[in-house]
Amino acid sequence: MADAKPPVTLKPITPLKTGLISQPNSGAASSNEAIFCDRCGGEVYRMHAVWRCSKCGFKSDCCGW
């Protein structure tokens, strides 16, 4: 005869804890936050990979190059 094995007890799964905390709008502008032009102070909008001013037309590069 085979040896009797003790019953298996399962531990509850605990969530993984990391140093990263996901918070809404952390570090990025949300869709309702206005961004303003560095030259004239007008409101800018996102156009592909650049920000473009609706007042003076100034475009800021995506990465500063």
PQR file with spaces between the fields and no chain letter, atoms N, CA, C, O and H, PARSE charges and radii, in Angstrom:
ATOM       1  N    MET     1       0.819   -1.171    0.000 -0.4000 1.5000
ATOM       2  CA   MET     1       0.000    0.000    0.000 -0.0000 2.0000
ATOM       3  C    MET     1       0.877    1.255    0.000  0.5500 1.7000
ATOM       4  O    MET     1       1.975    1.271    0.557 -0.5500 1.4000
ATOM       5  N    ALA     2       0.356    2.305   -0.644 -0.4000 1.5000
ATOM       6  CA   ALA     2       1.083    3.574   -0.710 -0.0000 2.0000
ATOM       7  C    ALA     2       0.915    4.341    0.586  0.5500 1.7000
ATOM       8  O    ALA     2      -0.090    4.218    1.287 -0.5500 1.4000
ATOM       9  H    ALA     2      -0.536    2.291   -1.097  0.4000 1.0000
ATOM      10  N    ASP     3       1.937    5.139    0.882 -0.4000 1.5000
ATOM      11  CA   ASP     3       1.849    5.969    2.085 -0.0000 2.0000
ATOM      12  C    ASP     3       0.761    7.029    1.902  0.5500 1.7000
ATOM      13  O    ASP     3       0.592    7.565    0.807 -0.5500 1.4000
ATOM      14  H    ASP     3       2.753    5.239    0.312  0.4000 1.0000
ATOM      15  N    ALA     4       0.042    7.320    2.950 -0.4000 1.5000
ATOM      16  CA   ALA     4      -1.003    8.347    2.905 -0.0000 2.0000
ATOM      17  C    ALA     4      -0.343    9.720    2.923  0.5500 1.7000
ATOM      18  O    ALA     4       0.495    9.996    3.783 -0.5500 1.4000
ATOM      19  H    ALA     4       0.180    6.884    3.839  0.4000 1.0000
ATOM      20  N    LYS     5      -0.719   10.588    1.971 -0.4000 1.5000
ATOM      21  CA   LYS     5      -0.164   11.936    1.898 -0.0000 2.0000
ATOM      22  C    LYS     5      -1.078   12.890    2.662  0.5500 1.7000
ATOM      23  O    LYS     5      -2.301   12.751    2.625 -0.5500 1.4000
ATOM      24  H    LYS     5      -1.399   10.364    1.273  0.4000 1.0000
ATOM      25  N    PRO     6      -0.479   13.862    3.356 -0.5600 1.5000
ATOM      26  CA   PRO     6      -1.304   14.837    4.064  0.2800 2.0000
ATOM      27  C    PRO     6      -2.056   15.712    3.066  0.5500 1.7000
ATOM      28  O    PRO     6      -1.578   15.890    1.946 -0.5500 1.4000
ATOM      29  N    PRO     7      -3.206   16.262    3.423 -0.5600 1.5000
ATOM      30  CA   PRO     7      -3.967   17.117    2.491  0.2800 2.0000
ATOM      31  C    PRO     7      -3.187   18.404    2.169  0.5500 1.7000
ATOM      32  O    PRO     7      -2.485   18.955    3.018 -0.5500 1.4000
ATOM      33  N    VAL     8      -3.327   18.849    0.956 -0.4000 1.5000
ATOM      34  CA   VAL     8      -2.630   20.051    0.498 -0.0000 2.0000
ATOM      35  C    VAL     8      -3.449   21.275    0.894  0.5500 1.7000
ATOM      36  O    VAL     8      -4.646   21.346    0.613 -0.5500 1.4000
ATOM      37  H    VAL     8      -3.897   18.402    0.266  0.4000 1.0000
ATOM      38  N    THR     9      -2.802   22.232    1.543 -0.4000 1.5000
ATOM      39  CA   THR     9      -3.494   23.480    1.877 -0.0000 2.0000
ATOM      40  C    THR     9      -2.989   24.560    0.934  0.5500 1.7000
ATOM      41  O    THR     9      -1.781   24.744    0.781 -0.5500 1.4000
ATOM      42  H    THR     9      -1.830   22.174    1.770  0.4000 1.0000
ATOM      43  N    LEU    10      -3.907   25.270    0.308 -0.4000 1.5000
ATOM      44  CA   LEU    10      -3.546   26.318   -0.638 -0.0000 2.0000
ATOM      45  C    LEU    10      -3.519   27.672    0.055  0.5500 1.7000
ATOM      46  O    LEU    10      -4.409   28.003    0.839 -0.5500 1.4000
ATOM      47  H    LEU    10      -4.888   25.121    0.432  0.4000 1.0000
ATOM      48  N    LYS    11      -2.482   28.448   -0.247 -0.4000 1.5000
ATOM      49  CA   LYS    11      -2.381   29.799    0.287 -0.0000 2.0000
ATOM      50  C    LYS    11      -3.069   30.764   -0.669  0.5500 1.7000
ATOM      51  O    LYS    11      -3.053   30.539   -1.879 -0.5500 1.4000
ATOM      52  H    LYS    11      -1.760   28.179   -0.884  0.4000 1.0000
ATOM      53  N    PRO    12      -3.669   31.823   -0.160 -0.5600 1.5000
ATOM      54  CA   PRO    12      -4.294   32.801   -1.065  0.2800 2.0000
ATOM      55  C    PRO    12      -3.229   33.545   -1.865  0.5500 1.7000
ATOM      56  O    PRO    12      -2.123   33.773   -1.375 -0.5500 1.4000
ATOM      57  N    ILE    13      -3.563   33.916   -3.080 -0.4000 1.5000
ATOM      58  CA   ILE    13      -2.638   34.651   -3.939 -0.0000 2.0000
ATOM      59  C    ILE    13      -2.659   36.115   -3.526  0.5500 1.7000
ATOM      60  O    ILE    13      -3.719   36.735   -3.437 -0.5500 1.4000
ATOM      61  H    ILE    13      -4.462   33.731   -3.478  0.4000 1.0000
ATOM      62  N    THR    14      -1.473   36.656   -3.275 -0.4000 1.5000
ATOM      63  CA   THR    14      -1.380   38.067   -2.908 -0.0000 2.0000
ATOM      64  C    THR    14      -0.937   38.873   -4.115  0.5500 1.7000
ATOM      65  O    THR    14      -0.169   38.366   -4.933 -0.5500 1.4000
ATOM      66  H    THR    14      -0.612   36.152   -3.347  0.4000 1.0000
ATOM      67  N    PRO    15      -1.396   40.115   -4.256 -0.5600 1.5000
ATOM      68  CA   PRO    15      -0.990   40.915   -5.412  0.2800 2.0000
ATOM      69  C    PRO    15       0.498   41.248   -5.375  0.5500 1.7000
ATOM      70  O    PRO    15       1.090   41.394   -4.306 -0.5500 1.4000
ATOM      71  N    LEU    16       1.083   41.364   -6.547 -0.4000 1.5000
ATOM      72  CA   LEU    16       2.490   41.707   -6.678 -0.0000 2.0000
ATOM      73  C    LEU    16       2.699   43.158   -6.274  0.5500 1.7000
ATOM      74  O    LEU    16       1.959   44.043   -6.705 -0.5500 1.4000
ATOM      75  H    LEU    16       0.602   41.245   -7.415  0.4000 1.0000
ATOM      76  N    LYS    17       3.704   43.398   -5.449 -0.4000 1.5000
ATOM      77  CA   LYS    17       3.999   44.756   -5.015 -0.0000 2.0000
ATOM      78  C    LYS    17       5.274   45.216   -5.682  0.5500 1.7000
ATOM      79  O    LYS    17       6.322   44.585   -5.545 -0.5500 1.4000
ATOM      80  H    LYS    17       4.305   42.679   -5.099  0.4000 1.0000
ATOM      81  N    THR    18       5.182   46.337   -6.418 -0.4000 1.5000
ATOM      82  CA   THR    18       6.344   46.913   -7.084 -0.0000 2.0000
ATOM      83  C    THR    18       6.486   48.366   -6.661  0.5500 1.7000
ATOM      84  O    THR    18       5.625   48.905   -5.966 -0.5500 1.4000
ATOM      85  H    THR    18       4.331   46.849   -6.530  0.4000 1.0000
ATOM      86  N    GLY    19       7.551   48.984   -7.072 -0.4000 1.5000
ATOM      87  CA   GLY    19       7.765   50.388   -6.773 -0.0000 2.0000
ATOM      88  C    GLY    19       6.972   51.306   -7.685  0.5500 1.7000
ATOM      89  O    GLY    19       6.894   52.509   -7.436 -0.5500 1.4000
ATOM      90  H    GLY    19       8.251   48.546   -7.637  0.4000 1.0000
ATOM      91  N    LEU    20       6.383   50.755   -8.739 -0.4000 1.5000
ATOM      92  CA   LEU    20       5.621   51.564   -9.686 -0.0000 2.0000
ATOM      93  C    LEU    20       4.193   51.723   -9.209  0.5500 1.7000
ATOM      94  O    LEU    20       3.533   50.750   -8.842 -0.5500 1.4000
ATOM      95  H    LEU    20       6.447   49.778   -8.941  0.4000 1.0000
ATOM      96  N    ILE    21       3.729   52.942   -9.219 -0.4000 1.5000
ATOM      97  CA   ILE    21       2.350   53.220   -8.836 -0.0000 2.0000
ATOM      98  C    ILE    21       1.685   53.898  -10.011  0.5500 1.7000
ATOM      99  O    ILE    21       2.138   54.947  -10.467 -0.5500 1.4000
ATOM     100  H    ILE    21       4.265   53.732   -9.518  0.4000 1.0000
ATOM     101  N    SER    22       0.634   53.315  -10.495 -0.4000 1.5000
ATOM     102  CA   SER    22      -0.069   53.878  -11.632 -0.0000 2.0000
ATOM     103  C    SER    22      -1.093   54.882  -11.138  0.5500 1.7000
ATOM     104  O    SER    22      -2.056   54.528  -10.459 -0.5500 1.4000
ATOM     105  H    SER    22       0.266   52.462  -10.124  0.4000 1.0000
ATOM     106  N    GLN    23      -0.869   56.143  -11.491 -0.4000 1.5000
ATOM     107  CA   GLN    23      -1.799   57.194  -11.122 -0.0000 2.0000
ATOM     108  C    GLN    23      -2.242   57.896  -12.390  0.5500 1.7000
ATOM     109  O    GLN    23      -1.435   58.113  -13.294 -0.5500 1.4000
ATOM     110  H    GLN    23      -0.086   56.431  -12.043  0.4000 1.0000
ATOM     111  N    PRO    24      -3.498   58.250  -12.466 -0.5600 1.5000
ATOM     112  CA   PRO    24      -3.948   58.933  -13.669  0.2800 2.0000
ATOM     113  C    PRO    24      -3.275   60.287  -13.815  0.5500 1.7000
ATOM     114  O    PRO    24      -3.139   61.027  -12.841 -0.5500 1.4000
ATOM     115  N    ASN    25      -2.856   60.610  -15.027 -0.4000 1.5000
ATOM     116  CA   ASN    25      -2.255   61.897  -15.384 -0.0000 2.0000
ATOM     117  C    ASN    25      -0.962   62.195  -14.641  0.5500 1.7000
ATOM     118  O    ASN    25      -0.653   63.362  -14.403 -0.5500 1.4000
ATOM     119  H    ASN    25      -2.966   60.008  -15.818  0.4000 1.0000
ATOM     120  N    SER    26      -0.200   61.177  -14.267 -0.4000 1.5000
ATOM     121  CA   SER    26       1.058   61.449  -13.575 -0.0000 2.0000
ATOM     122  C    SER    26       2.132   61.786  -14.595  0.5500 1.7000
ATOM     123  O    SER    26       2.560   60.921  -15.360 -0.5500 1.4000
ATOM     124  H    SER    26      -0.451   60.229  -14.460  0.4000 1.0000
ATOM     125  N    GLY    27       2.569   63.036  -14.610 -0.4000 1.5000
ATOM     126  CA   GLY    27       3.640   63.457  -15.493 -0.0000 2.0000
ATOM     127  C    GLY    27       3.225   63.813  -16.897  0.5500 1.7000
ATOM     128  O    GLY    27       4.053   64.318  -17.655 -0.5500 1.4000
ATOM     129  H    GLY    27       2.221   63.739  -13.989  0.4000 1.0000
ATOM     130  N    ALA    28       2.014   63.582  -17.277 -0.4000 1.5000
ATOM     131  CA   ALA    28       1.578   63.904  -18.626 -0.0000 2.0000
ATOM     132  C    ALA    28       0.349   64.806  -18.563  0.5500 1.7000
ATOM     133  O    ALA    28      -0.429   64.760  -17.610 -0.5500 1.4000
ATOM     134  H    ALA    28       1.341   63.172  -16.661  0.4000 1.0000
ATOM     135  N    ALA    29       0.198   65.603  -19.572 -0.4000 1.5000
ATOM     136  CA   ALA    29      -0.952   66.496  -19.611 -0.0000 2.0000
ATOM     137  C    ALA    29      -2.200   65.705  -19.997  0.5500 1.7000
ATOM     138  O    ALA    29      -2.176   64.920  -20.945 -0.5500 1.4000
ATOM     139  H    ALA    29       0.829   65.640  -20.347  0.4000 1.0000
ATOM     140  N    SER    30      -3.254   65.908  -19.282 -0.4000 1.5000
ATOM     141  CA   SER    30      -4.500   65.230  -19.625 -0.0000 2.0000
ATOM     142  C    SER    30      -5.183   65.977  -20.755  0.5500 1.7000
ATOM     143  O    SER    30      -4.736   67.051  -21.157 -0.5500 1.4000
ATOM     144  H    SER    30      -3.274   66.545  -18.512  0.4000 1.0000
ATOM     145  N    SER    31      -6.260   65.414  -21.265 -0.4000 1.5000
ATOM     146  CA   SER    31      -6.926   66.031  -22.400 -0.0000 2.0000
ATOM     147  C    SER    31      -7.624   67.333  -22.022  0.5500 1.7000
ATOM     148  O    SER    31      -7.916   68.134  -22.911 -0.5500 1.4000
ATOM     149  H    SER    31      -6.624   64.541  -20.939  0.4000 1.0000
ATOM     150  N    ASN    32      -7.903   67.580  -20.746 -0.4000 1.5000
ATOM     151  CA   ASN    32      -8.553   68.837  -20.371 -0.0000 2.0000
ATOM     152  C    ASN    32      -7.578   69.868  -19.798  0.5500 1.7000
ATOM     153  O    ASN    32      -8.016   70.941  -19.381 -0.5500 1.4000
ATOM     154  H    ASN    32      -7.665   66.930  -20.024  0.4000 1.0000
ATOM     155  N    GLU    33      -6.296   69.589  -19.762 -0.4000 1.5000
ATOM     156  CA   GLU    33      -5.312   70.567  -19.307 -0.0000 2.0000
ATOM     157  C    GLU    33      -4.810   71.352  -20.513  0.5500 1.7000
ATOM     158  O    GLU    33      -4.463   70.770  -21.540 -0.5500 1.4000
ATOM     159  H    GLU    33      -5.940   68.718  -20.100  0.4000 1.0000
ATOM     160  N    ALA    34      -4.774   72.668  -20.383 -0.4000 1.5000
ATOM     161  CA   ALA    34      -4.287   73.497  -21.478 -0.0000 2.0000
ATOM     162  C    ALA    34      -2.769   73.614  -21.410  0.5500 1.7000
ATOM     163  O    ALA    34      -2.194   73.737  -20.328 -0.5500 1.4000
ATOM     164  H    ALA    34      -5.056   73.140  -19.548  0.4000 1.0000
ATOM     165  N    ILE    35      -2.131   73.576  -22.571 -0.4000 1.5000
ATOM     166  CA   ILE    35      -0.693   73.788  -22.699 -0.0000 2.0000
ATOM     167  C    ILE    35      -0.542   75.100  -23.462  0.5500 1.7000
ATOM     168  O    ILE    35      -1.288   75.363  -24.405 -0.5500 1.4000
ATOM     169  H    ILE    35      -2.598   73.476  -23.449  0.4000 1.0000
ATOM     170  N    PHE    36       0.428   75.926  -23.052 -0.4000 1.5000
ATOM     171  CA   PHE    36       0.556   77.240  -23.648 -0.0000 2.0000
ATOM     172  C    PHE    36       1.880   77.406  -24.387  0.5500 1.7000
ATOM     173  O    PHE    36       2.882   76.779  -24.044 -0.5500 1.4000
ATOM     174  H    PHE    36       1.034   75.713  -22.285  0.4000 1.0000
ATOM     175  N    CYS    37       1.864   78.262  -25.406 -0.4000 1.5000
ATOM     176  CA   CYS    37       3.008   78.529  -26.276 -0.0000 2.0000
ATOM     177  C    CYS    37       4.126   79.228  -25.501  0.5500 1.7000
ATOM     178  O    CYS    37       3.877   80.094  -24.663 -0.5500 1.4000
ATOM     179  H    CYS    37       1.050   78.771  -25.684  0.4000 1.0000
ATOM     180  N    ASP    38       5.361   78.830  -25.803 -0.4000 1.5000
ATOM     181  CA   ASP    38       6.526   79.454  -25.177 -0.0000 2.0000
ATOM     182  C    ASP    38       6.781   80.855  -25.733  0.5500 1.7000
ATOM     183  O    ASP    38       7.399   81.679  -25.058 -0.5500 1.4000
ATOM     184  H    ASP    38       5.563   78.126  -26.484  0.4000 1.0000
ATOM     185  N    ARG    39       6.321   81.134  -26.940 -0.4000 1.5000
ATOM     186  CA   ARG    39       6.581   82.438  -27.566 -0.0000 2.0000
ATOM     187  C    ARG    39       5.512   83.470  -27.262  0.5500 1.7000
ATOM     188  O    ARG    39       5.829   84.563  -26.794 -0.5500 1.4000
ATOM     189  H    ARG    39       5.820   80.465  -27.488  0.4000 1.0000
ATOM     190  N    CYS    40       4.240   83.144  -27.521 -0.4000 1.5000
ATOM     191  CA   CYS    40       3.201   84.173  -27.399 -0.0000 2.0000
ATOM     192  C    CYS    40       2.208   83.915  -26.272  0.5500 1.7000
ATOM     193  O    CYS    40       1.419   84.801  -25.942 -0.5500 1.4000
ATOM     194  H    CYS    40       3.983   82.256  -27.902  0.4000 1.0000
ATOM     195  N    GLY    41       2.227   82.738  -25.678 -0.4000 1.5000
ATOM     196  CA   GLY    41       1.299   82.434  -24.591 -0.0000 2.0000
ATOM     197  C    GLY    41      -0.042   81.900  -25.051  0.5500 1.7000
ATOM     198  O    GLY    41      -0.927   81.656  -24.231 -0.5500 1.4000
ATOM     199  H    GLY    41       2.868   82.019  -25.946  0.4000 1.0000
ATOM     200  N    GLY    42      -0.204   81.715  -26.358 -0.4000 1.5000
ATOM     201  CA   GLY    42      -1.450   81.154  -26.882 -0.0000 2.0000
ATOM     202  C    GLY    42      -1.555   79.667  -26.577  0.5500 1.7000
ATOM     203  O    GLY    42      -0.563   79.014  -26.255 -0.5500 1.4000
ATOM     204  H    GLY    42       0.515   81.914  -27.024  0.4000 1.0000
ATOM     205  N    GLU    43      -2.762   79.147  -26.681 -0.4000 1.5000
ATOM     206  CA   GLU    43      -2.966   77.724  -26.403 -0.0000 2.0000
ATOM     207  C    GLU    43      -2.433   76.881  -27.552  0.5500 1.7000
ATOM     208  O    GLU    43      -2.672   77.198  -28.717 -0.5500 1.4000
ATOM     209  H    GLU    43      -3.568   79.678  -26.943  0.4000 1.0000
ATOM     210  N    VAL    44      -1.709   75.808  -27.233 -0.4000 1.5000
ATOM     211  CA   VAL    44      -1.159   74.923  -28.255 -0.0000 2.0000
ATOM     212  C    VAL    44      -1.952   73.630  -28.317  0.5500 1.7000
ATOM     213  O    VAL    44      -2.633   73.256  -27.363 -0.5500 1.4000
ATOM     214  H    VAL    44      -1.515   75.551  -26.287  0.4000 1.0000
ATOM     215  N    TYR    45      -1.855   72.956  -29.448 -0.4000 1.5000
ATOM     216  CA   TYR    45      -2.523   71.671  -29.636 -0.0000 2.0000
ATOM     217  C    TYR    45      -1.527   70.676  -30.188  0.5500 1.7000
ATOM     218  O    TYR    45      -0.519   71.055  -30.784 -0.5500 1.4000
ATOM     219  H    TYR    45      -1.301   73.260  -30.223  0.4000 1.0000
ATOM     220  N    ARG    46      -1.815   69.393  -29.988 -0.4000 1.5000
ATOM     221  CA   ARG    46      -0.936   68.319  -30.428 -0.0000 2.0000
ATOM     222  C    ARG    46      -1.184   68.051  -31.905  0.5500 1.7000
ATOM     223  O    ARG    46      -2.323   67.853  -32.328 -0.5500 1.4000
ATOM     224  H    ARG    46      -2.635   69.085  -29.504  0.4000 1.0000
ATOM     225  N    MET    47      -0.102   68.046  -32.690 -0.4000 1.5000
ATOM     226  CA   MET    47      -0.212   67.734  -34.111 -0.0000 2.0000
ATOM     227  C    MET    47       0.900   66.749  -34.450  0.5500 1.7000
ATOM     228  O    MET    47       2.059   67.143  -34.575 -0.5500 1.4000
ATOM     229  H    MET    47       0.823   68.207  -32.346  0.4000 1.0000
ATOM     230  N    HIS    48       0.560   65.487  -34.599 -0.4000 1.5000
ATOM     231  CA   HIS    48       1.509   64.402  -34.832 -0.0000 2.0000
ATOM     232  C    HIS    48       2.532   64.363  -33.694  0.5500 1.7000
ATOM     233  O    HIS    48       2.167   64.044  -32.563 -0.5500 1.4000
ATOM     234  H    HIS    48      -0.382   65.167  -34.497  0.4000 1.0000
ATOM     235  N    ALA    49       3.788   64.674  -33.959 -0.4000 1.5000
ATOM     236  CA   ALA    49       4.818   64.579  -32.925 -0.0000 2.0000
ATOM     237  C    ALA    49       5.261   65.945  -32.417  0.5500 1.7000
ATOM     238  O    ALA    49       6.313   66.053  -31.786 -0.5500 1.4000
ATOM     239  H    ALA    49       4.085   64.934  -34.878  0.4000 1.0000
ATOM     240  N    VAL    50       4.474   66.994  -32.680 -0.4000 1.5000
ATOM     241  CA   VAL    50       4.847   68.342  -32.248 -0.0000 2.0000
ATOM     242  C    VAL    50       3.660   69.033  -31.586  0.5500 1.7000
ATOM     243  O    VAL    50       2.512   68.620  -31.747 -0.5500 1.4000
ATOM     244  H    VAL    50       3.620   66.907  -33.192  0.4000 1.0000
ATOM     245  N    TRP    51       3.959   70.088  -30.842 -0.4000 1.5000
ATOM     246  CA   TRP    51       2.936   70.974  -30.300 -0.0000 2.0000
ATOM     247  C    TRP    51       2.884   72.193  -31.210  0.5500 1.7000
ATOM     248  O    TRP    51       3.930   72.749  -31.542 -0.5500 1.4000
ATOM     249  H    TRP    51       4.891   70.423  -30.711  0.4000 1.0000
ATOM     250  N    ARG    52       1.696   72.621  -31.622 -0.4000 1.5000
ATOM     251  CA   ARG    52       1.560   73.777  -32.516 -0.0000 2.0000
ATOM     252  C    ARG    52       0.666   74.823  -31.872  0.5500 1.7000
ATOM     253  O    ARG    52      -0.396   74.506  -31.337 -0.5500 1.4000
ATOM     254  H    ARG    52       0.846   72.169  -31.353  0.4000 1.0000
ATOM     255  N    CYS    53       1.110   76.076  -31.929 -0.4000 1.5000
ATOM     256  CA   CYS    53       0.360   77.175  -31.331 -0.0000 2.0000
ATOM     257  C    CYS    53      -0.790   77.577  -32.255  0.5500 1.7000
ATOM     258  O    CYS    53      -0.604   77.720  -33.463 -0.5500 1.4000
ATOM     259  H    CYS    53       1.973   76.333  -32.364  0.4000 1.0000
ATOM     260  N    SER    54      -1.965   77.754  -31.684 -0.4000 1.5000
ATOM     261  CA   SER    54      -3.120   78.156  -32.481 -0.0000 2.0000
ATOM     262  C    SER    54      -3.098   79.650  -32.794  0.5500 1.7000
ATOM     263  O    SER    54      -3.816   80.104  -33.685 -0.5500 1.4000
ATOM     264  H    SER    54      -2.116   77.638  -30.702  0.4000 1.0000
ATOM     265  N    LYS    55      -2.276   80.423  -32.064 -0.4000 1.5000
ATOM     266  CA   LYS    55      -2.199   81.870  -32.263 -0.0000 2.0000
ATOM     267  C    LYS    55      -1.102   82.259  -33.256  0.5500 1.7000
ATOM     268  O    LYS    55      -1.382   82.902  -34.268 -0.5500 1.4000
ATOM     269  H    LYS    55      -1.693   80.054  -31.340  0.4000 1.0000
ATOM     270  N    CYS    56       0.137   81.877  -32.975 -0.4000 1.5000
ATOM     271  CA   CYS    56       1.263   82.321  -33.812 -0.0000 2.0000
ATOM     272  C    CYS    56       1.790   81.235  -34.747  0.5500 1.7000
ATOM     273  O    CYS    56       2.589   81.531  -35.636 -0.5500 1.4000
ATOM     274  H    CYS    56       0.365   81.355  -32.153  0.4000 1.0000
ATOM     275  N    GLY    57       1.366   79.996  -34.568 -0.4000 1.5000
ATOM     276  CA   GLY    57       1.783   78.918  -35.464 -0.0000 2.0000
ATOM     277  C    GLY    57       3.116   78.280  -35.100  0.5500 1.7000
ATOM     278  O    GLY    57       3.594   77.408  -35.827 -0.5500 1.4000
ATOM     279  H    GLY    57       0.717   79.755  -33.846  0.4000 1.0000
ATOM     280  N    PHE    58       3.731   78.692  -33.990 -0.4000 1.5000
ATOM     281  CA   PHE    58       5.011   78.126  -33.560 -0.0000 2.0000
ATOM     282  C    PHE    58       4.867   76.634  -33.310  0.5500 1.7000
ATOM     283  O    PHE    58       3.900   76.184  -32.696 -0.5500 1.4000
ATOM     284  H    PHE    58       3.343   79.400  -33.399  0.4000 1.0000
ATOM     285  N    LYS    59       5.856   75.862  -33.802 -0.4000 1.5000
ATOM     286  CA   LYS    59       5.861   74.416  -33.580 -0.0000 2.0000
ATOM     287  C    LYS    59       7.061   74.056  -32.718  0.5500 1.7000
ATOM     288  O    LYS    59       8.181   74.489  -32.992 -0.5500 1.4000
ATOM     289  H    LYS    59       6.641   76.228  -34.301  0.4000 1.0000
ATOM     290  N    SER    60       6.829   73.261  -31.674 -0.4000 1.5000
ATOM     291  CA   SER    60       7.928   72.752  -30.856 -0.0000 2.0000
ATOM     292  C    SER    60       8.190   71.311  -31.274  0.5500 1.7000
ATOM     293  O    SER    60       7.253   70.533  -31.454 -0.5500 1.4000
ATOM     294  H    SER    60       5.920   72.909  -31.452  0.4000 1.0000
ATOM     295  N    ASP    61       9.438   70.960  -31.425 -0.4000 1.5000
ATOM     296  CA   ASP    61       9.796   69.604  -31.819 -0.0000 2.0000
ATOM     297  C    ASP    61       9.467   68.625  -30.713  0.5500 1.7000
ATOM     298  O    ASP    61       9.347   69.000  -29.547 -0.5500 1.4000
ATOM     299  H    ASP    61      10.200   71.591  -31.279  0.4000 1.0000
ATOM     300  N    CYS    62       9.324   67.374  -31.089 -0.4000 1.5000
ATOM     301  CA   CYS    62       8.975   66.339  -30.122 -0.0000 2.0000
ATOM     302  C    CYS    62      10.110   66.063  -29.142  0.5500 1.7000
ATOM     303  O    CYS    62       9.863   65.786  -27.968 -0.5500 1.4000
ATOM     304  H    CYS    62       9.422   67.069  -32.036  0.4000 1.0000
ATOM     305  N    CYS    63      11.349   66.136  -29.617 -0.4000 1.5000
ATOM     306  CA   CYS    63      12.464   65.748  -28.758 -0.0000 2.0000
ATOM     307  C    CYS    63      13.536   66.833  -28.643  0.5500 1.7000
ATOM     308  O    CYS    63      14.582   66.591  -28.041 -0.5500 1.4000
ATOM     309  H    CYS    63      11.550   66.361  -30.571  0.4000 1.0000
ATOM     310  N    GLY    64      13.308   67.993  -29.190 -0.4000 1.5000
ATOM     311  CA   GLY    64      14.251   69.080  -29.069 -0.0000 2.0000
ATOM     312  C    GLY    64      15.373   69.097  -30.079  0.5500 1.7000
ATOM     313  O    GLY    64      16.279   69.921  -29.954 -0.5500 1.4000
ATOM     314  H    GLY    64      12.458   68.190  -29.679  0.4000 1.0000
ATOM     315  N    TRP    65      15.358   68.230  -31.072 -0.4000 1.5000
ATOM     316  CA   TRP    65      16.426   68.201  -32.077 -0.0000 2.0000
ATOM     317  C    TRP    65      16.158   69.205  -33.141  0.5500 1.7000
ATOM     318  O    TRP    65      16.944   69.334  -34.079 -0.5500 1.4000
ATOM     319  H    TRP    65      14.622   67.561  -31.173  0.4000 1.0000
